[in-house]
Structures are given as C-alpha cells and as structure tokens.
Amino acid sequence: MTQPIKALVFDVYGTLFDVHSVKVKAEELYPEHGEAISQAWRQKQLEYSFLRQLNGQYVPFSQVTRDALRYALLQLKLHVTEENIADLMEVYLKLDHYPEVDDVLQQMGDKQIAVFSNGSHDMLDPLIEQSGLAGWFDQIISVDDIKQYKPTPASYMHALNTLGLKREDVLFMSSNGWDITGAKSFGFRTAWINRSGLPVEELNLDPDSIYDDLTGLLEWK
Amino acid sequence: MTQPIKALVFDVYGTLFDVHSVKVKAEELYPEHGEAISQAWRQKQLEYSFLRQLNGQYVPFSQVTRDALRYALLQLKLHVTEENIADLMEVYLKLDHYPEVDDVLQQMGDKQIAVFSNGSHDMLDPLIEQSGLAGWFDQIISVDDIKQYKPTPASYMHALNTLGLKREDVLFMSSNGWDITGAKSFGFRTAWINRSGLPVEELNLDPDSIYDDLTGLLEWK
C-alpha cells in the first residue's frame, strides 16, 4: 500500500451479489437443471455484453440478461415459456448478497463508496434497494448512462468522471477476472475477489491484490 | 436466393478446421484430460480475443492462443511445462480440416474464394499450407493486418476492402454464432455452419442460411 485510496468502487454481479442464487428458482421450474441453467445463463450474459459492445449493437443489460436466459434454456433443450422467463428475471432483482458484505461496508464507512456495473438502472436500483445496502453507497454508477460496456476504457472513464477523482485514488473490486484486467488496463488500483479459486488471467494485467472474499479489503481501511 | 454472390468467404477455426483435433495430443500429454483441455482452451481463446479488443490491448492471435492454453492448463490444475505448451501449439498448425471441405471447394471453383480469420499469419499460413487446401483460396485475410478482432465492424470492413466488392456480393460462412452475428450486423450475407446443433443466437441478427456442414453451400453454386 503506497498512496492511500479515496474511493472504493465495487462491481455488483458476482462481487457483492451472488448471481448463482438464481439456482433455487431455476431448480423449482426445471427440476435437476438449476445448476446448469445458472451456469449457462451467466456465461451467455457475459458473452452477449461483450459481443454487443464489439459489434456496436448496444442494448441495456436487462435485455442482454433476458436474451441470455432464453438462449440458455434453448441450449439445454428446456421448454421456454414467457412466464418462466419472467419468474427468473424477477429473481435477478432479488439476488442474495454475500454474507461478509454488510460487515465490510460498515468498517469502510469513511471513504467514498460506489458501485459500478454493466447492469442498467432498471435492474441495479431495485436489487440494491431490496438488499438493504443502499445507504452505504455514495453513487450507483451504470454503464447504461454512456452505453459502453465494461471492460472498455470508456466505461471505466465514466466511473472516474462520476467520482471526480484521479485514477490512482480509486480501488476497484471485482470477482470477475475480465473486469479486473479492464480496470487495471485503465489505471485503477485493483483488488480481485477470487471467490472461485481461479488462476490469474493470462493478460499481463495482474491485480494489485487478491482476496478470497471482501474481508481482505479491511487492510485498506 | 436473390442476387447472386460473387465471393465465398470462410472463417477458419471451427469452420474449415476442427479446433478440437488438439484433443489427441492433449490426451497423450495429460491422460483423461484431453477433452477438458480442448474445451477450456477454445473458450478462453475466444474470451481473450474479445477482451483484448475491448480493453484495447491487442496482441496477435498466436499469443492469445498460447496465453489461453496456459490458463486452461492452470484452471484444470494440470502441470504446465514449456515443452507441453510448445507441443500443443504445434498441433494448432496441423489441425484436421472437416471431411467435406475439399469436395465443396472443388465445386465452388468459379467464384472468388477467401478465408478471413482472427488468426495471425504465423499460425494461419502454415495451417492452410499443410492442409493441401491453399490452392483454392484467392486470399488469406487476417485481422492482424489491421489489429481489430472479429466481430468488430472494422474487421469485416478490412475483409471487404481486400476483396474489392460490395457487402451484398459476399457470402460469409462461419460455425461460430458470434462471428455470424458480427458479419450480419456489418452487412454480409451469412451462412451459419451449425456443426453442433446449437440454437440461433438471441441477438436479432439471424443468419440468412443455416446448414449442418459445408455441403449446404452447394445450393449457392
């Protein structure tokens, strides 16, 4: 730790909230397929956000998430109904947050704290509101304001502009390797929350810190 | 079929050549892990090409492929040696082409025929040379010339400029859904070679034709 940081910026999906908490409802609707639906849905959601950024066909993340769910169900050869899609999309507004989140945020309370997500406000705001965490955040920043998905440099610049700080003042946390390498490439300081015990991405953009969960952040207090 | 086409442009990896022919060598080096290595390697190779395009950190596809292989081996908790990486990278220069390729190209001989790939020439040229297919191609077009990966519009524009045609004169073939949607978004006519029986991508960019393998192209003669 060299210079002290002025802001903690958290990714949302996978970092503060467990995207795989959709498994319970998925298993209820499609017995014995809950796990597979959850994995395929998340993977396709990420792929579609990347592809729409690359081919210049941006739509909000709520649409990307819905499209990815439909694809995942079709790929698994499951029966797709509009009702099931609506039910699963509803769960995305009520994902569980990880158990350590409250405690860590409480102890970091004197720094500027924000979330920065590919999620559009129509999914991000209700999720954070129902979680009871909303009071901790000074800003809820969405790429949808500029329609440039992470990990483009333009997306991280939008977060920086919203914060009104310098790049090196910001510690960015994500459990997603692609997000950490994007933020590092842009110039943020980065802490990778490696919840799944994965290898560091082979992109020559190693994180400044690696923690198993968010409690590791307490050393930045 | 409305207007006749003037050029057939083929993607390479997965479309003309079977990327999963690396399984044999992978299985030899890492018994019982051949299939898993092949799948993880390909998935990470695609992800890294997308991420490097998105974060503006382009390196040639040969480097992306090598980095992805290293990650895949680490992810599977296998022992990584430089010799094994070199051996597997060598196989990438000798991938099998699909059995119908020779026959289909032979029957299409009077149209302009090209390949257009994310592969850099250091991997693309030796692969095509050893396959015995080189004589069929008027152009071997690589995104490495402009350092813009598919599926960016700039990449397909590079192919079009090289061909010297109009968008609607080109029929583009790929087995990769992300590549077909990118080409369609750009304005090429598209034939998806759906070798794995996957659903159409939920990106509102449906292919003009869908075939199980390349023999379906014979109706464009």
Chai-1 contact restraints between the chains, C-beta under 6 A:
chainA,res_idxA,chainB,res_idxB,connection_type,confidence,min_distance_angstrom,max_distance_angstrom,comment,restraint_id
A,F50,B,F50,contact,1.0,0.0,6.0,A-B,restraint_1
A,L51,B,W178,contact,1.0,0.0,6.0,A-B,restraint_2
A,L54,B,P151,contact,1.0,0.0,6.0,A-B,restraint_3
A,L54,B,T152,contact,1.0,0.0,6.0,A-B,restraint_4
A,N55,B,P151,contact,1.0,0.0,6.0,A-B,restraint_5
A,N55,B,G182,contact,1.0,0.0,6.0,A-B,restraint_6
A,N55,B,S185,contact,1.0,0.0,6.0,A-B,restraint_7
A,G56,B,P153,contact,1.0,0.0,6.0,A-B,restraint_8
A,Q57,B,S185,contact,1.0,0.0,6.0,A-B,restraint_9
A,D67,B,E202,contact,1.0,0.0,6.0,A-B,restraint_10
A,R70,B,E202,contact,1.0,0.0,6.0,A-B,restraint_11
A,Y71,B,P199,contact,1.0,0.0,6.0,A-B,restraint_12
A,Y71,B,E202,contact,1.0,0.0,6.0,A-B,restraint_13
A,L74,B,P199,contact,1.0,0.0,6.0,A-B,restraint_14
A,Q75,B,P199,contact,1.0,0.0,6.0,A-B,restraint_15
A,P151,B,L54,contact,1.0,0.0,6.0,A-B,restraint_16
A,P151,B,N55,contact,1.0,0.0,6.0,A-B,restraint_17
A,T152,B,L54,contact,1.0,0.0,6.0,A-B,restraint_18
A,P153,B,G56,contact,1.0,0.0,6.0,A-B,restraint_19
A,W178,B,L51,contact,1.0,0.0,6.0,A-B,restraint_20
A,G182,B,N55,contact,1.0,0.0,6.0,A-B,restraint_21
A,S185,B,N55,contact,1.0,0.0,6.0,A-B,restraint_22
A,S185,B,Q57,contact,1.0,0.0,6.0,A-B,restraint_23
A,P199,B,Y71,contact,1.0,0.0,6.0,A-B,restraint_24
A,P199,B,L74,contact,1.0,0.0,6.0,A-B,restraint_25
A,P199,B,Q75,contact,1.0,0.0,6.0,A-B,restraint_26
A,E202,B,D67,contact,1.0,0.0,6.0,A-B,restraint_27
A,E202,B,R70,contact,1.0,0.0,6.0,A-B,restraint_28
A,E202,B,Y71,contact,1.0,0.0,6.0,A-B,restraint_29
